[in-house]
């Protein structure tokens, strides 16, 4: 709760194409930037895409949150990436 109040937990919402390796690529970016993933929720794919929500602890990030969001949004297979809370 204290981490959430301090703005250290951020929730990302991503619309991903239903292709092998897209989510794995995102997780690699989060790991590279030093984000500690707390939860991952994925909806059932519909029309070739699936909504994924990732909550992450960002206290020890090696890059700014904006850069993390940009890197994930630029990954092939990511239709949309945004921060919805945090």
C-alpha positions as CSV (number, residue, x, y, z in Angstrom):
1,X,0.0,0.0,0.0
2,X,2.8,2.4,0.8
3,X,4.5,1.8,-2.6
4,X,1.1,2.5,-4.3
5,X,0.7,5.7,-2.4
6,X,4.2,6.8,-3.3
7,X,3.6,6.3,-7.0
8,X,6.0,3.4,-7.3
9,X,3.5,0.9,-8.6
10,X,2.4,1.6,-12.2
11,X,-0.2,-0.2,-14.2
12,X,0.4,-0.5,-17.9
13,X,-2.3,-1.4,-20.4
14,X,-1.2,-2.9,-23.7
15,X,-3.1,-4.1,-26.8
16,X,-1.1,-6.9,-28.3
17,X,-1.4,-8.8,-31.5
18,X,-2.0,-12.5,-30.9
19,X,1.4,-13.7,-32.0
20,X,4.0,-15.9,-30.4
21,X,6.7,-14.0,-28.5
22,X,5.0,-10.6,-28.2
23,X,4.3,-10.8,-24.5
24,X,7.8,-12.4,-24.0
25,X,9.4,-9.4,-25.7
26,X,7.5,-7.0,-23.4
27,X,8.6,-8.9,-20.3
28,X,12.2,-8.7,-21.5
29,X,11.9,-5.0,-21.8
30,X,10.5,-4.7,-18.3
31,X,13.4,-6.9,-17.0
32,X,16.0,-4.9,-18.9
33,X,14.7,-1.6,-17.4
34,X,14.6,-3.1,-13.9
35,X,10.8,-3.1,-13.4
36,X,9.6,-5.7,-10.9
37,X,6.4,-7.2,-12.3
38,X,3.7,-7.7,-9.7
39,X,0.7,-8.9,-11.8
40,X,-0.1,-9.8,-15.4
41,X,-3.6,-10.1,-16.7
42,X,-4.5,-11.0,-20.2
43,X,-7.9,-11.1,-21.9
44,X,-8.8,-13.9,-24.4
45,X,-7.7,-12.7,-27.8
46,X,-10.4,-11.3,-30.1
47,X,-10.0,-10.2,-33.7
48,X,-6.3,-11.1,-33.5
49,X,-5.5,-8.9,-30.5
50,X,-5.6,-9.3,-26.7
51,X,-5.6,-6.6,-23.9
52,X,-2.9,-7.2,-21.3
53,X,-2.5,-5.3,-18.1
54,X,0.8,-5.3,-16.2
55,X,1.3,-3.8,-12.7
56,X,5.0,-3.2,-11.9
57,X,7.1,-1.8,-9.0
58,X,9.2,0.9,-10.5
59,X,11.4,2.0,-7.6
60,X,14.6,0.5,-9.1
61,X,14.1,1.4,-12.7
62,X,17.3,1.9,-14.8
63,X,15.4,4.1,-17.2
64,X,12.6,6.7,-16.9
65,X,9.0,5.3,-17.0
66,X,8.4,7.2,-20.2
67,X,11.3,5.4,-21.9
68,X,9.9,2.0,-20.7
69,X,6.5,2.9,-22.1
70,X,8.1,4.0,-25.4
71,X,10.2,0.8,-25.7
72,X,7.2,-1.4,-25.1
73,X,5.0,0.7,-27.5
74,X,7.6,0.4,-30.3
75,X,7.9,-3.4,-30.0
76,X,6.6,-5.2,-33.1
77,X,3.2,-6.7,-32.2
78,X,2.2,-3.9,-29.8
79,X,-0.8,-2.0,-31.1
80,X,-1.2,0.4,-28.2
81,X,0.6,0.9,-24.9
82,X,-0.4,3.3,-22.1
83,X,-0.2,3.9,-18.4
84,X,-3.6,3.7,-16.7
85,X,-2.6,4.1,-13.1
86,X,0.4,5.2,-11.0
